[in-house]
Amino acid sequence: MSYSAELCRLVICNMEILEEAPSIVASVEATLFAAIDERIKRRIEKQNNWEGVYSFSSGEEETTFAPKSWPKTKDADESCYAWYELDHTEDGEELDWLSSATGLRNAALCLQFDVDMDLCGFKNAKEYKNRLLRFYAGASVLHEAGFHFSEFYGVIYRPFAFDAGKLAEEYPDFDKALEPLDAALEDLFKAHDEFDKFVKGLE
């Protein structure tokens, strides 16, 4: 791969920073995702009878939430049939989380709708993807709210990314920079009734 002379000069002049880059990125990610976890937690706690786990920033990479009314198994684990979660889009597969969060190379974070295929009795992934695609295709409110369907993963998701300049300006106390997350959550709440009907039909 060929790089411009200007970029190469920038690397030469900033090697001290680049040597520390992995740990710097990890530190920024921890701070940003702690703020994201807290923002999501506050919004979910305002919903009537929802619950969640907000531990993405702790290294567990799990921030999930769902209405308490959504079905669970009756065993000790109480596994969920369906839930929403914080994730990244397919374009973010090869990137670190901070890159996805700032929309690098068309990547993005997303609020994703997930279903446990085994609990719901689907014979295979193809059967599940076809069912989910029919649901998505017939729910105009999902399209209007900015949700997409991934044929590869078989998930419905609402992508969002932050403006890197706004994140840098507010670091480490993020507020307005997180507005794209707020918008994604609002769209999810608007579309929730459609997801709710789909989930209730899985029991």
C-alpha positions in Angstrom: 0.0 0.0 0.0 1.3 3.4 -0.9 1.0 6.3 1.5 1.4 10.0 0.8 4.7 11.7 1.8 2.7 14.1 4.1 1.2 11.2 6.0 4.6 9.5 6.3 6.2 12.7 7.6 3.4 13.0 10.2 4.2 9.4 11.4 7.9 10.2 11.7 7.2 13.4 13.7 4.8 11.6 16.1 6.4 8.3 16.8 6.2 8.8 20.5 2.4 9.0 20.3 2.2 6.2 17.9 4.2 3.9 20.1 1.6 4.4 22.9 -1.3 4.3 20.5 -2.8 1.0 21.5 -3.0 1.9 25.2 -4.2 5.4 24.4 -7.0 4.0 22.2 -7.9 1.5 25.0 -8.1 4.3 27.5 -10.3 6.5 25.3 -12.5 3.6 24.5 -13.0 2.8 28.2 -14.0 6.5 28.9 -16.3 6.8 25.9 -18.1 3.4 26.4 -18.5 4.1 30.1 -20.4 7.3 29.0 -22.4 5.3 26.4 -23.3 2.7 29.0 -24.5 5.3 31.5 -26.5 7.2 28.8 -28.3 4.0 27.7 -28.9 2.9 31.3 -30.5 6.3 32.1 -32.8 6.1 29.1 -33.8 2.5 29.7 -34.5 3.1 33.4 -37.0 5.8 32.3 -38.9 3.2 30.3 -41.7 1.4 32.1 -40.7 -2.2 33.2 -37.5 -2.6 31.2 -34.2 -4.1 32.4 -30.7 -4.2 31.2 -27.0 -5.0 31.7 -24.6 -2.1 31.0 -21.1 -3.5 31.2 -19.7 -2.9 27.8 -17.0 -0.5 29.2 -15.9 -3.0 31.9 -14.4 -5.3 29.3 -17.3 -7.7 29.1 -18.5 -6.0 26.0 -22.1 -6.5 26.9 -24.7 -3.8 27.0 -28.1 -5.4 26.5 -31.7 -4.4 27.4 -35.3 -5.5 26.9 -38.7 -5.2 28.3 -39.3 -7.4 31.4 -42.4 -8.7 29.6 -40.3 -10.4 26.8 -40.2 -14.2 27.3 -37.5 -16.0 29.2 -36.8 -19.6 29.9 -38.1 -20.9 33.2 -34.8 -22.4 34.3 -32.3 -20.9 36.7 -30.5 -19.0 33.9 -33.7 -17.3 32.8 -32.2 -16.9 29.3 -33.9 -14.3 27.1 -35.7 -15.1 23.9 -34.9 -11.7 22.5 -33.1 -8.5 23.4 -31.5 -5.3 22.1 -27.8 -4.8 22.3 -25.0 -2.3 21.6 -22.8 -3.6 18.8 -21.1 -2.5 15.6 -22.0 -2.8 11.9 -20.4 -5.3 9.6 -18.0 -2.7 8.3 -16.6 -2.5 11.8 -15.5 -6.1 12.0 -11.8 -5.4 11.4 -11.6 -2.2 13.3 -11.3 -1.3 17.0 -14.4 -0.1 18.8 -13.2 3.6 18.8 -12.9 3.5 15.0 -16.4 2.2 14.6 -17.7 4.8 17.1 -16.3 7.6 14.9 -17.5 6.1 11.6 -14.0 5.3 10.3 -14.1 3.6 6.8 -18.0 3.5 6.8 -18.1 1.6 10.0 -20.6 2.5 12.8 -21.9 1.4 16.2 -25.5 0.2 16.2 -28.4 -0.8 18.4 -29.2 -4.3 17.3 -32.2 -6.6 17.7 -31.2 -10.2 18.6 -33.1 -13.4 19.0 -31.9 -16.7 20.5 -32.6 -19.1 17.6 -32.4 -22.2 19.6 -34.9 -21.1 22.3 -37.3 -20.0 19.6 -37.3 -23.4 17.9 -35.9 -22.4 14.5 -34.4 -25.4 12.7 -31.5 -23.5 11.3 -30.1 -20.0 10.6 -31.6 -19.9 7.1 -35.1 -20.4 8.5 -34.6 -17.7 11.1 -33.1 -15.2 8.6 -36.1 -15.7 6.2 -38.5 -15.2 9.1 -36.7 -12.0 10.2 -36.4 -10.7 6.7 -40.2 -11.1 6.1 -40.8 -9.3 9.3 -38.4 -6.4 8.4 -39.7 -6.1 4.9 -43.3 -5.8 6.1 -42.6 -3.3 8.9 -42.4 0.2 7.3 -41.9 1.8 10.7 -38.5 0.1 10.9 -37.4 1.5 7.6 -38.6 5.0 8.6 -36.7 4.8 11.8 -33.4 4.0 10.0 -33.2 0.3 10.8 -31.3 -2.0 8.4 -31.3 -5.7 7.8 -28.0 -7.7 7.6 -28.4 -10.7 5.4 -25.0 -12.0 6.4 -25.7 -12.0 10.2 -29.5 -12.1 10.1 -30.0 -9.1 12.4 -31.9 -5.9 12.3 -29.9 -2.9 13.5 -30.0 1.0 13.7 -26.5 2.3 12.9 -25.0 5.5 14.4 -21.6 7.1 14.7 -20.2 10.1 16.6 -18.4 13.1 15.3 -14.8 12.7 16.2 -14.3 16.5 16.5 -17.1 16.8 19.0 -15.9 13.8 21.0 -12.4 15.4 21.2 -13.8 18.7 22.2 -15.8 17.3 25.1 -13.4 14.6 26.2 -13.6 13.2 28.9 -17.1 14.5 29.9 -19.3 13.6 26.9 -22.7 15.2 26.6 -23.8 16.7 23.3 -21.4 14.5 21.4 -23.5 11.5 22.3 -26.6 12.9 20.6 -26.4 10.4 17.7 -26.9 7.7 20.4 -29.9 9.6 21.8 -31.4 9.7 18.3 -30.9 6.0 17.7 -32.6 5.2 21.1 -35.5 7.4 20.2 -35.9 5.6 16.9 -35.7 2.2 18.7 -38.5 3.3 21.1 -40.6 4.4 18.2 -40.2 1.1 16.4 -40.4 -1.0 19.6 -44.1 -2.0 19.2 -43.2 -3.8 15.9 -40.4 -5.7 17.6 -42.7 -6.4 20.5 -45.3 -8.0 18.3 -42.6 -10.1 16.6 -41.2 -11.3 19.9 -44.6 -12.2 21.4 -45.2 -14.3 18.3 -42.2 -16.4 19.0 -43.5 -18.0 22.2 
